[in-house]
Amino acid sequence: MTRDRRHLTIFGSRSLSGVKVYNLISIIVEEYKPTIIITSAKIKGVCEVVRNFCEEKSLPLLVYFADPKYHKGMYKHRSDAMIANSDYVLLIHDGESKGTANELAMVKKTGIPHSYHKLPAEKGAFADMDIRLDEMDDFLKVLIK
C-alpha cells in the first residue's frame, strides 16, 4: 500500500500569534490535508501557534531545533532541513522579519509549492479580538437566540 506523503512546513514571524494566524493555519490544513506538519521548536509567534494548533487538533507534528554546532548559520541550516522535508510550505510574514523573508527566498529557489501571506503585526489591546473559525458556529447560535 502506497501512502500519499503530504508534509506541510509552516514558517512565520515571531510578532504574529493571534486569531488571524490560527484561522489561516486552519484553512490551509483543511485544504492541504497534510500527513504531518513541520515547524520550528522553541520559537514564539507563528510557530508557537502551529504547535498549539497541532496539539489541540491531535495532528502529527515534527519540530526542528536549531543546532548550535553551526553557530551563525544554525537557523539557516534548520530552515534548509525543514524545506528539504517539505512537500508544501506556508509562510506567514509580518513584512519585517528577516528570517521569514529569507525562508521565502529559500523556498522559491527550490520550486516547492508554497503560499505566502503577509499580515500586519498585532499590536494593542484589541489585536486579538477576531473570532476563531472553529468558534463561529457557537457564536452564531448565541446571536440567533
BELRAMO-V364245 format. One record per pair of residues at least 12 apart in sequence whose C-alpha atoms are under 6 Angstrom apart, sorted by the first residue. I is the first residue (numbers start at 1). J is the second residue. Records with the same first field share a line. If there is no record, write none. Layout:
I=J  J
//
This chain:
6=34  35  87
7=34  35  36  37  86  87
8=34  37  86  88  89
9=37  38  39  86  89
10=39  89  90  91
11=91
12=46  91  92  93  100
13=46  93  94  97
14=44  45
15=45  121
16=45  46  121
17=45  46
18=128
19=132
36=60  61
37=61
38=61  62  63
39=63
40=63  64
41=63  64  65
66=78
88=113  114
89=114
90=114  115
91=116
92=117  118
93=118
94=118  119  120  121
//
